[in-house]
Amino acid sequence: MIVALLYMFSGGPAIWGIWCLRIFTAARLTHTIAYLNAISRLRALGFGVGAFCTAVLGGNVLYSAVKAGVF
């Protein structure tokens, strides 16, 4: 959620943030359901998709910071 907050302040396209958060939420729900039913491959897929969405948002935040001259 911190990455999403930073993304919001970085001025990135809103549609990217909305879709990444929707996919992240669906992935975390999938991960939870798979965890409760002991389905390891689906659980790993849910975790991986959620991590990828977080990485996309984080990458956009870092790109915006470099572009603005913060780093």
C-alpha positions as CSV (number, residue, x, y, z in Angstrom):
1,M,0.0,0.0,0.0
2,I,3.0,2.3,0.5
3,V,4.0,1.8,-3.1
4,A,0.5,2.6,-4.2
5,L,0.6,5.8,-2.2
6,L,3.9,6.8,-3.7
7,Y,2.6,6.0,-7.1
8,M,-0.3,8.3,-6.6
9,F,2.0,11.1,-5.6
10,S,4.4,10.4,-8.5
11,G,1.9,11.5,-11.1
12,G,1.8,8.3,-13.1
13,P,-1.2,7.4,-15.3
14,A,-4.2,6.7,-13.0
15,I,-5.4,3.8,-15.2
16,W,-2.2,1.8,-14.6
17,G,-2.5,2.3,-10.8
18,I,-6.1,1.3,-10.8
19,W,-5.5,-1.9,-12.9
20,C,-2.4,-2.9,-10.9
21,L,-4.3,-2.6,-7.7
22,R,-7.3,-4.5,-9.0
23,I,-5.0,-7.3,-10.2
24,F,-3.1,-7.2,-7.0
25,T,-6.3,-7.6,-4.9
26,A,-7.5,-10.5,-7.1
27,A,-4.1,-12.2,-6.8
28,R,-4.0,-11.8,-3.0
29,L,-7.5,-13.3,-2.7
30,T,-6.4,-16.2,-5.0
31,H,-3.3,-16.7,-2.8
32,T,-5.5,-16.7,0.4
33,I,-8.0,-19.2,-1.0
34,A,-5.2,-21.5,-2.3
35,Y,-3.4,-21.3,1.1
36,L,-6.6,-22.3,2.9
37,N,-7.1,-25.2,0.5
38,A,-3.4,-26.3,0.4
39,I,-3.0,-25.7,-3.3
40,S,0.7,-24.8,-3.6
41,R,1.0,-24.0,-7.3
42,L,-2.0,-21.7,-7.3
43,R,-0.8,-20.1,-4.2
44,A,2.6,-19.4,-5.8
45,L,1.0,-18.0,-8.9
46,G,-1.1,-15.6,-6.8
47,F,1.9,-14.5,-4.8
48,G,3.9,-14.0,-8.0
49,V,1.3,-12.0,-9.8
50,G,0.9,-9.8,-6.7
51,A,4.6,-9.2,-6.5
52,F,4.8,-8.4,-10.2
53,C,2.1,-5.7,-9.8
54,T,3.9,-4.2,-6.8
55,A,7.2,-4.2,-8.9
56,V,5.4,-2.5,-11.8
57,L,4.1,0.3,-9.5
58,G,7.5,0.6,-7.8
59,G,9.3,0.7,-11.1
60,N,7.1,3.6,-12.2
61,V,7.7,5.4,-9.0
62,L,11.5,5.1,-9.4
63,Y,11.3,6.1,-13.0
64,S,9.3,9.2,-12.1
65,A,11.8,10.1,-9.4
66,V,14.8,9.7,-11.7
67,K,13.0,11.7,-14.4
68,A,12.2,14.5,-11.9
69,G,15.9,14.6,-10.8
70,V,15.3,13.3,-7.2
71,F,18.1,10.7,-7.7
